């Protein structure tokens, strides 16, 4: 990690650091636990064809609300605001776009995005989004993880935040339970979060590629 920090500092400020194990783990767990179809959505967003997310500057919408900016933009969907390196996704329609903000846009082609001329008008009423469905509590899940890889603590952490009470995670790999505990401790895994969420871990020693297991 020290060598990585030195390399980043030597390259200057315009460096984007990606924690790819955590990023990949979150996508993996979200797609595995979500209803069927979310994996197709993620695949479409990560593919180089079709709609993609872009970050763009747009002076024409500075001082406008998100709702007004949405009405002005064409050939895209405004999905968020990037403000001071913080991504604000699904922003409040009444949020005002400030100078320095960048728009997060979903579009087939960034070059096709168009902005209608500014119209000096004031919204006479405040729009509110009515909640269509109530957010239900996560359901208990029975999850099997075949094999062991570095960064598994991140996957377990994501599972702990995504599943309901009384869920069970079965880990099947060739290393012993004691070895697994040691590896998770080295990755600073919070076992207390699993216990707090009522999530049980079941360790099974065996070859994930064997039909007997």
Residue frames as qw, qx, qy, qz and C-alpha x, y, z in Angstrom:
[[0.000, 0.884, 0.468, 0.000, 0.00, 0.00, 0.00],
 [0.324, -0.763, 0.092, 0.551, 2.88, 2.38, 0.78],
 [0.369, -0.112, 0.598, 0.703, 4.36, 1.87, -2.68],
 [0.176, 0.630, 0.681, 0.330, 0.95, 2.54, -4.24],
 [0.145, -0.919, -0.266, 0.252, 0.58, 5.83, -2.34],
 [0.365, -0.562, 0.335, 0.662, 4.05, 6.93, -3.43],
 [0.330, 0.193, 0.702, 0.601, 3.22, 6.10, -7.05],
 [0.061, 0.801, 0.582, 0.129, -0.08, 8.02, -6.93],
 [0.241, -0.872, -0.070, 0.419, 1.55, 11.08, -5.35],
 [0.388, -0.362, 0.486, 0.694, 4.27, 11.08, -8.01],
 [0.281, 0.394, 0.724, 0.491, 1.72, 11.00, -10.83],
 [0.081, -0.152, -0.063, -0.983, -0.08, 14.15, -9.68],
 [0.398, 0.126, 0.495, -0.762, -3.68, 14.98, -8.81],
 [0.683, 0.281, -0.213, -0.639, -5.42, 13.68, -11.93],
 [0.215, 0.185, -0.959, -0.006, -5.33, 10.06, -10.83],
 [0.761, -0.224, -0.075, -0.604, -8.41, 7.90, -10.33],
 [0.037, -0.297, 0.925, -0.234, -7.91, 5.14, -7.79],
 [0.775, -0.102, -0.314, -0.539, -10.17, 2.09, -8.03],
 [0.403, -0.307, 0.805, -0.308, -10.55, -0.51, -5.32],
 [0.545, 0.173, -0.613, -0.546, -11.34, -3.20, -7.87],
 [0.240, -0.085, -0.955, 0.149, -11.80, -6.13, -5.43],
 [0.156, 0.353, 0.601, -0.700, -14.41, -4.18, -3.46],
 [0.420, 0.355, -0.192, -0.813, -16.03, -2.86, -6.65],
 [0.450, 0.123, -0.804, -0.369, -16.27, -6.30, -8.24],
 [0.125, -0.153, -0.915, 0.351, -17.48, -7.89, -5.01],
 [0.287, 0.341, 0.393, -0.804, -20.31, -5.40, -4.59],
 [0.521, 0.294, -0.405, -0.692, -21.50, -5.89, -8.17],
 [0.349, 0.079, -0.929, -0.092, -21.31, -9.65, -7.74],
 [0.014, -0.243, -0.833, 0.497, -23.35, -9.75, -4.54],
 [0.364, 0.349, 0.164, -0.848, -25.94, -7.21, -5.68],
 [0.532, 0.249, -0.557, -0.587, -26.61, -9.18, -8.86],
 [0.314, 0.011, -0.948, 0.055, -26.70, -12.52, -7.03],
 [0.002, -0.299, -0.762, 0.574, -29.15, -11.39, -4.35],
 [0.336, 0.303, 0.027, -0.891, -31.41, -9.13, -6.42],
 [0.738, 0.392, 0.464, -0.294, -34.46, -10.34, -8.34],
 [0.647, 0.156, 0.569, 0.483, -33.74, -11.70, -11.79],
 [0.361, 0.843, 0.306, 0.255, -32.91, -8.99, -14.28],
 [0.257, -0.938, 0.143, 0.184, -30.51, -6.78, -12.32],
 [0.644, -0.296, 0.515, 0.482, -27.50, -8.65, -13.73],
 [0.510, 0.543, 0.505, 0.435, -28.73, -7.78, -17.24],
 [0.002, -0.990, -0.129, -0.063, -28.97, -4.12, -16.24],
 [0.483, -0.734, 0.351, 0.323, -25.41, -4.12, -14.86],
 [0.667, 0.051, 0.567, 0.480, -24.16, -5.89, -17.99],
 [0.363, 0.789, 0.383, 0.314, -25.79, -3.26, -20.19],
 [0.171, -0.983, 0.049, 0.042, -24.27, -0.40, -18.19],
 [0.547, -0.600, 0.481, 0.330, -20.79, -1.95, -18.19],
 [0.715, 0.327, 0.506, 0.355, -20.88, -2.93, -21.85],
 [0.223, -0.317, 0.257, 0.885, -19.44, -0.62, -24.49],
 [0.070, -0.318, -0.674, -0.663, -22.63, -0.84, -26.56],
 [0.313, -0.694, -0.623, -0.179, -25.93, 0.89, -25.81],
 [0.264, -0.899, -0.042, -0.348, -26.56, 3.27, -22.93],
 [0.676, 0.002, -0.418, 0.607, -23.67, 4.24, -20.68],
 [0.342, -0.873, -0.242, 0.249, -23.08, 6.67, -17.83],
 [0.509, 0.480, -0.016, 0.715, -21.17, 9.87, -18.60],
 [0.349, -0.700, -0.285, 0.555, -19.99, 12.75, -16.44],
 [0.384, 0.525, 0.327, 0.686, -20.30, 16.12, -18.15],
 [0.126, -0.335, -0.235, 0.904, -20.08, 19.85, -17.46],
 [0.086, 0.621, 0.648, 0.434, -23.16, 21.89, -18.39],
 [0.145, -0.085, -0.229, 0.959, -23.07, 25.62, -17.69],
 [0.291, -0.310, -0.442, -0.790, -26.58, 26.07, -19.10],
 [0.621, -0.505, -0.563, -0.204, -28.20, 24.42, -16.08],
 [0.392, -0.038, -0.515, 0.761, -26.22, 26.19, -13.33],
 [0.195, 0.004, 0.264, -0.945, -28.69, 27.82, -10.95],
 [0.662, -0.090, -0.394, -0.631, -31.51, 25.56, -12.08],
 [0.704, -0.269, 0.540, -0.374, -33.15, 22.83, -10.08],
 [0.291, -0.146, 0.921, 0.215, -32.70, 19.18, -11.01],
 [0.472, 0.547, 0.668, -0.179, -36.30, 19.16, -12.25],
 [0.334, 0.860, -0.043, -0.383, -35.69, 22.14, -14.52],
 [0.069, -0.582, 0.731, 0.351, -32.41, 20.67, -15.79],
 [0.446, 0.123, 0.885, 0.048, -34.21, 17.41, -16.59],
 [0.478, 0.734, 0.420, -0.236, -36.70, 19.36, -18.71],
 [0.189, 0.864, -0.296, -0.360, -33.88, 21.13, -20.55],
 [0.249, -0.441, 0.821, 0.263, -31.78, 18.05, -21.36],
 [0.825, 0.371, -0.058, -0.422, -32.46, 15.93, -24.44],
 [0.795, 0.372, -0.478, -0.012, -31.29, 12.46, -25.56],
 [0.376, 0.232, -0.750, 0.493, -30.22, 11.56, -22.03],
 [0.620, -0.658, -0.394, -0.163, -31.44, 10.97, -18.47],
 [0.014, 0.664, -0.463, 0.587, -30.05, 12.97, -15.57],
 [0.811, -0.278, -0.515, 0.008, -29.29, 10.34, -12.91],
 [0.679, -0.556, -0.242, 0.415, -27.07, 12.28, -10.52],
 [0.100, 0.961, -0.155, 0.207, -24.83, 15.18, -9.60],
 [0.799, -0.017, -0.259, 0.542, -21.08, 15.01, -8.94],
 [0.143, -0.927, 0.027, -0.346, -20.32, 17.66, -6.30],
 [0.212, -0.768, 0.556, -0.237, -16.88, 18.00, -4.70],
 [0.250, 0.324, -0.912, -0.018, -16.02, 14.38, -5.62],
 [0.359, 0.117, 0.802, -0.463, -19.27, 13.16, -3.99],
 [0.183, -0.147, -0.768, -0.596, -21.73, 11.35, -6.23],
 [0.396, 0.197, 0.505, -0.741, -25.34, 12.32, -5.45],
 [0.079, -0.108, -0.873, -0.469, -27.48, 9.79, -7.31],
 [0.204, -0.616, -0.727, -0.223, -31.23, 10.20, -7.78],
 [0.169, -0.015, -0.314, 0.934, -31.06, 13.79, -6.45],
 [0.138, 0.617, 0.605, -0.485, -34.05, 15.64, -5.05],
 [0.375, 0.641, 0.495, 0.452, -35.91, 17.38, -7.93],
 [0.118, -0.979, -0.153, -0.069, -35.77, 20.63, -5.94],
 [0.682, -0.443, 0.150, 0.563, -31.97, 20.49, -5.52],
 [0.289, 0.934, -0.086, -0.190, -30.26, 23.48, -7.09],
 [0.868, 0.229, 0.059, 0.437, -27.34, 22.81, -9.42],
 [0.316, -0.884, 0.099, 0.331, -24.34, 24.86, -8.30],
 [0.428, 0.813, -0.394, -0.017, -21.29, 26.18, -10.10],
 [0.061, -0.548, 0.828, -0.105, -18.68, 23.42, -10.22],
 [0.743, 0.048, 0.593, -0.307, -21.27, 20.64, -10.21],
 [0.163, 0.285, -0.792, -0.515, -20.97, 18.00, -12.93],
 [0.783, 0.079, 0.063, -0.613, -23.92, 16.05, -14.32],
 [0.316, -0.145, 0.935, 0.069, -24.14, 12.26, -14.28],
 [0.610, 0.364, -0.137, -0.691, -25.98, 11.36, -17.49],
 [0.599, 0.060, 0.796, 0.064, -27.29, 8.11, -18.93],
 [0.498, 0.682, -0.123, -0.522, -27.12, 8.27, -22.71],
 [0.921, 0.287, 0.230, 0.131, -26.42, 6.20, -25.80],
 [0.640, 0.352, 0.055, 0.681, -23.87, 8.75, -26.99],
 [0.332, -0.598, -0.249, 0.686, -22.48, 11.70, -25.06],
 [0.168, -0.094, 0.359, 0.913, -22.15, 13.66, -28.29],
 [0.140, -0.468, -0.703, -0.517, -25.90, 13.40, -28.90],
 [0.261, -0.609, -0.585, 0.468, -26.82, 15.11, -25.63],
 [0.120, 0.515, 0.260, 0.808, -28.52, 18.45, -26.25],
 [0.171, -0.433, -0.551, 0.692, -29.62, 21.27, -23.96],
 [0.112, 0.793, 0.516, 0.304, -32.62, 23.47, -24.65],
 [0.179, 0.511, -0.124, 0.832, -32.11, 27.24, -24.31],
 [0.169, -0.234, -0.666, 0.687, -32.59, 28.65, -20.83],
 [0.219, -0.639, -0.477, -0.563, -36.02, 29.99, -20.07],
 [0.060, 0.161, -0.510, 0.843, -36.29, 32.48, -17.21],
 [0.613, -0.428, -0.360, -0.558, -39.27, 31.16, -15.36],
 [0.190, -0.330, 0.722, -0.577, -40.04, 30.32, -11.80],
 [0.344, -0.230, -0.903, -0.120, -41.77, 27.12, -10.79],
 [0.411, -0.442, -0.003, -0.797, -45.08, 28.07, -9.23],
 [0.865, -0.367, 0.066, -0.334, -45.40, 24.84, -7.29],
 [0.183, -0.549, 0.813, -0.069, -43.15, 22.34, -5.61],
 [0.817, 0.135, -0.462, -0.318, -43.22, 18.86, -7.11],
 [0.461, -0.447, 0.720, -0.262, -42.94, 15.84, -4.83],
 [0.472, 0.192, -0.815, -0.276, -42.46, 12.21, -5.82],
 [0.789, -0.288, 0.183, -0.511, -45.10, 9.92, -4.31],
 [0.191, -0.370, 0.909, -0.028, -43.68, 6.68, -3.02],
 [0.691, 0.111, -0.454, -0.551, -45.18, 3.90, -5.15],
 [0.860, -0.143, -0.489, -0.001, -44.02, 0.92, -3.14],
 [0.531, -0.783, 0.274, -0.171, -42.95, 0.61, 0.45],
 [0.362, 0.560, -0.733, 0.135, -39.44, -0.67, 1.01],
 [0.919, -0.314, -0.142, -0.194, -39.72, -4.11, 2.51],
 [0.493, -0.678, 0.545, 0.009, -37.20, -5.66, 4.87],
 [0.353, 0.482, -0.770, -0.223, -34.61, -7.95, 3.24],
 [0.940, -0.117, -0.108, -0.303, -35.59, -11.60, 3.17],
 [0.612, -0.512, 0.598, 0.073, -33.48, -14.35, 4.77],
 [0.689, 0.576, -0.388, -0.209, -31.23, -16.04, 2.21],
 [0.867, -0.286, 0.383, 0.142, -29.29, -19.28, 2.02],
 [0.409, 0.843, -0.330, -0.117, -26.03, -18.51, 0.17],
 [0.922, -0.144, 0.229, 0.278, -23.28, -20.88, -0.91],
 [0.160, 0.888, -0.399, -0.162, -19.78, -19.58, -1.68],
 [0.976, 0.083, 0.109, 0.172, -17.67, -22.13, -3.56],
 [0.696, 0.360, -0.101, 0.614, -13.94, -21.56, -3.21],
 [0.425, -0.779, -0.133, 0.442, -11.82, -18.93, -1.51],
 [0.523, 0.577, 0.119, 0.616, -10.27, -15.80, -2.93],
 [0.320, -0.152, -0.273, 0.894, -8.55, -12.70, -1.57],
 [0.210, -0.102, -0.095, -0.968, -11.12, -10.08, -0.69],
 [0.372, -0.377, -0.827, -0.188, -13.76, -12.53, 0.50],
 [0.188, -0.402, -0.563, 0.697, -14.20, -10.36, 3.58],
 [0.176, 0.187, -0.133, -0.957, -15.60, -7.64, 1.32],
 [0.420, -0.165, -0.728, -0.517, -18.09, -10.09, -0.17],
 [0.385, -0.400, -0.790, 0.259, -19.21, -11.20, 3.30],
 [0.069, -0.316, -0.291, 0.901, -19.52, -7.58, 4.36],
 [0.312, 0.045, -0.384, -0.868, -21.74, -6.85, 1.38],
 [0.447, -0.274, -0.826, -0.207, -23.85, -9.92, 2.14],
 [0.271, -0.363, -0.668, 0.590, -24.27, -8.80, 5.76],
 [0.098, 0.311, 0.106, -0.939, -25.65, -5.46, 4.56],
 [0.369, 0.116, -0.517, -0.763, -27.98, -6.98, 1.96],
 [0.476, -0.201, -0.833, -0.196, -29.73, -10.00, 3.47],
 [0.557, -0.582, -0.060, -0.589, -32.30, -10.39, 6.22],
 [0.464, -0.488, 0.629, -0.389, -32.25, -11.96, 9.64],
 [0.813, -0.070, 0.555, -0.160, -31.69, -15.71, 9.97],
 [0.693, 0.641, -0.296, -0.144, -29.73, -15.91, 6.72],
 [0.821, -0.362, 0.396, 0.192, -27.00, -18.52, 6.32],
 [0.415, 0.778, -0.442, -0.161, -23.75, -18.40, 4.37],
 [0.937, -0.151, 0.288, 0.124, -22.06, -21.73, 3.56],
 [0.177, 0.821, -0.507, -0.193, -18.40, -21.52, 2.52],
 [0.972, 0.041, 0.222, 0.067, -17.05, -24.58, 0.71],
 [0.407, 0.794, -0.444, 0.076, -13.29, -24.70, 0.15],
 [0.860, 0.097, -0.453, 0.213, -10.27, -26.85, 0.92],
 [0.185, 0.437, -0.518, 0.712, -8.75, -24.71, 3.69],
 [0.365, -0.358, -0.795, 0.328, -9.62, -25.47, 7.31],
 [0.218, -0.870, -0.409, -0.169, -12.02, -23.36, 9.35],
 [0.543, -0.679, -0.031, 0.493, -9.13, -22.06, 11.47],
 [0.457, -0.015, 0.376, 0.806, -7.23, -20.96, 8.36],
 [0.055, 0.659, 0.522, 0.540, -10.31, -19.15, 7.07],
 [0.388, -0.864, -0.295, 0.125, -10.81, -17.35, 10.38],
 [0.555, -0.460, 0.147, 0.678, -7.19, -16.22, 10.28],
 [0.331, 0.245, 0.480, 0.775, -7.48, -14.94, 6.69],
 [0.120, -0.796, -0.484, -0.343, -10.67, -13.02, 7.50],
 [0.492, -0.781, -0.156, 0.352, -9.07, -11.47, 10.56],
 [0.507, -0.185, 0.285, 0.792, -6.14, -10.31, 8.41],
 [0.101, 0.436, 0.495, 0.744, -8.68, -8.54, 6.17],
 [0.071, 0.025, 0.399, -0.914, -10.16, -6.86, 9.27],
 [0.380, -0.353, -0.682, -0.515, -13.53, -8.52, 8.83],
 [0.334, -0.255, 0.407, -0.811, -16.19, -7.49, 11.37],
 [0.265, -0.165, -0.949, -0.045, -17.67, -10.73, 12.69],
 [0.079, 0.314, 0.608, -0.724, -19.87, -8.72, 15.03],
 [0.401, 0.249, -0.186, -0.862, -21.92, -7.41, 12.11],
 [0.463, -0.012, -0.820, -0.337, -22.86, -10.97, 11.13],
 [0.224, -0.266, -0.849, 0.397, -23.91, -11.82, 14.67],
 [0.169, 0.310, 0.285, -0.891, -25.87, -8.57, 14.97],
 [0.498, 0.224, -0.359, -0.757, -27.71, -9.35, 11.75],
 [0.793, -0.028, 0.498, -0.349, -28.46, -12.91, 12.83],
 [0.723, 0.554, -0.362, -0.199, -26.41, -14.31, 9.94],
 [0.812, -0.381, 0.440, 0.047, -24.75, -17.70, 10.45],
 [0.376, 0.659, -0.614, -0.218, -21.60, -18.88, 8.67],
 [0.941, -0.109, 0.310, -0.086, -21.30, -22.60, 8.01],
 [0.064, 0.697, -0.669, -0.251, -17.84, -23.86, 7.07],
 [0.962, 0.137, 0.219, -0.086, -17.54, -26.96, 4.88],
 [0.228, -0.629, 0.655, 0.351, -14.11, -28.37, 4.04],
 [0.747, 0.270, 0.601, 0.093, -13.92, -29.89, 0.57],
 [0.283, -0.100, 0.538, 0.788, -13.11, -29.43, -3.09],
 [0.410, 0.503, 0.213, -0.731, -15.64, -27.06, -4.73],
 [0.434, 0.434, -0.561, -0.555, -14.96, -28.72, -8.10],
 [0.016, 0.059, -0.998, 0.024, -15.75, -32.23, -6.84],
 [0.522, -0.278, -0.504, -0.629, -19.21, -33.64, -7.57],
 [0.545, -0.291, -0.747, 0.246, -19.14, -35.37, -4.16],
 [0.196, -0.274, -0.416, 0.845, -19.26, -31.99, -2.42]]
